[in-house]
Amino acid sequence: MTAARTLLVTGAARRLGTAVLRDLAARDGARRILAVDLLDPPSELRVEGVEHVHVDLRAPAIATLIAKARPDTVLHLDVLAAPGLAGGRTAMKERNVIGTMQLLAACQRAPSVRRLVVRSSAAVYGCAPRDPAHFSEDTQPHRPPRAGFGKDCVEVEEYVRGFARRRPDVSVTVLRFAGLLGPGVTGPVPDYLALPVLPTVAGFDPRLQFVHIDDAVRALRLAADGSHPGVYNVAGAGSLTLSQLARRLGRPTVPVPRFAAPWLGRGLSRLGVADLGPEQVELLTFGRVLDLTRMTEKLRFRPARTSAEAVADHARSAEISPLIDPDRVRSAERALIELLDRYAAHAREAGGGRD
């Protein structure tokens, strides 16, 4: 990065924001870094060399801050994935959508801004029975998200596109991340993986994809370091079916009828066990996998960890110990397959003898 310039990071008091700040501060001590969030970070999460500023993006104060600080690069990470993180669905939508509107309005009036990087999510594609095997950045979803985090991300991206049209001199990058996992990561998916028994939707075995938080940080750094206009899917290579995921974690599953799955999700949310809203239930029903061609060929970024490796590292860091030893499960599967093979061979022999 160029010395004597200013970088502003929103959503800086949460796990991803803190990781990004640590990475930026370690690699570019000469650049001024402003960390903006509605909440003050705990003392142990403060990053040396970073200026922490308490600002609500929904308030006019963000325009004043940008006008005075004159940042050349803005990393907008303040897009919340779960109502519990914001104090309710209404507050979450206000922070995600209204906060983004205010930030973009402030950036539009600031001639110093030359680069904008926005954290979005693969949730913009929604989940539906007729979805393609892989979502590219240009894929139109069969069932766009109608509420929740996915709908917020759709609206955020609409405002970002409007900003890009009004400020064609600004390099605008949107990163659509798959489910984030890794040390210290919280949210609906990590909460679900921590359950002692994983509820599944009967008759469905969705394919899921993840990205490790370290790779998310690397992708954001790459976007902030150069001019990479456009929208990019970001995820670890490969995918896991939910049944594979459960076996790797050593977690038993309980199939739930599809009509009852939303009720179970609401019940777990009310109990504070796992924030499983309708969009999480749809993800666990139909799954979602991203096409990473543009990420590797145009952004020239390759995550260091696959989706499976992101799951494994998250399980280690979150101390998700197997309730069922995966080796014993695999051994039982092999024994069952051998038994069925022997039974089939015996049936063939018996049938041949009758002929």
KAJOMO-V81776 format. One record per backbone hydrogen bond with DSSP energy under -1.0 kcal/mol. CO is the residue of the C=O (numbers start at 1). NH is the residue of the N-H. Records with the same first field share a line. If there is no record, write none. Layout:
CO: NH / NH
This chain:
5: 32
6: 72 / 73
7: 34
8: 75
9: 36
14: 18
15: 19
16: 20
17: 21
18: 22
19: 23
20: 24
21: 25
22: 26
23: 27
24: 28
32: 7
33: 51
34: 9
35: 53
36: 12
37: 55
42: 45
47: 50
51: 35
53: 37
56: 59
59: 62
60: 63 / 64
61: 65
62: 66
63: 67
64: 68
65: 69
66: 70
72: 114 / 115
73: 8
74: 117
75: 10
76: 119
77: 79
82: 85
83: 86 / 87 / 88
88: 92
89: 93
90: 94
91: 95
92: 96
93: 97
94: 99
97: 101
98: 102
99: 103
100: 104
101: 105
102: 106
103: 107
104: 108
105: 109
107: 110
110: 113
114: 171
115: 74
116: 173
117: 76
118: 175
120: 177
121: 124
122: 125
123: 126
128: 131
135: 291
136: 139
148: 152
149: 153
150: 154
151: 155
152: 156
153: 157
154: 158
155: 159
156: 160
157: 161
158: 162
159: 163
160: 164
161: 165
162: 166
163: 167
167: 170
171: 116
172: 230
173: 118
174: 232
175: 120
176: 234
177: 122
179: 211
181: 213
182: 185
187: 191
188: 192
189: 193
190: 194
192: 195
198: 254
200: 256
201: 204
206: 242
207: 288
208: 240
209: 179
210: 236
211: 181
212: 216
213: 217
214: 218
215: 219
216: 220
217: 221
218: 222
219: 223
220: 224
221: 225
230: 174
232: 176
234: 178
237: 307
240: 208
241: 245
242: 246
243: 247
244: 248
245: 249
246: 251
250: 323 / 324
252: 198
254: 200
256: 202
257: 260 / 261
260: 264
261: 265
262: 266
263: 267
264: 268
265: 269
266: 270
267: 271
268: 273 / 274
269: 272
274: 276
277: 281
278: 282
279: 283
280: 284
282: 286
283: 287
289: 135
292: 296
293: 297
294: 298 / 299
295: 301
306: 310
307: 311
308: 312
309: 313
310: 314
311: 315
312: 316
313: 317
314: 318
315: 320
319: 321
325: 329
326: 330
327: 331
328: 332
329: 333
330: 334
331: 335
332: 336
333: 337
334: 338
335: 339
336: 340
337: 341
338: 342
339: 343
340: 344
341: 345
342: 346
343: 347
344: 348
345: 349
346: 350
347: 351
348: 352
349: 353
350: 354
351: 355
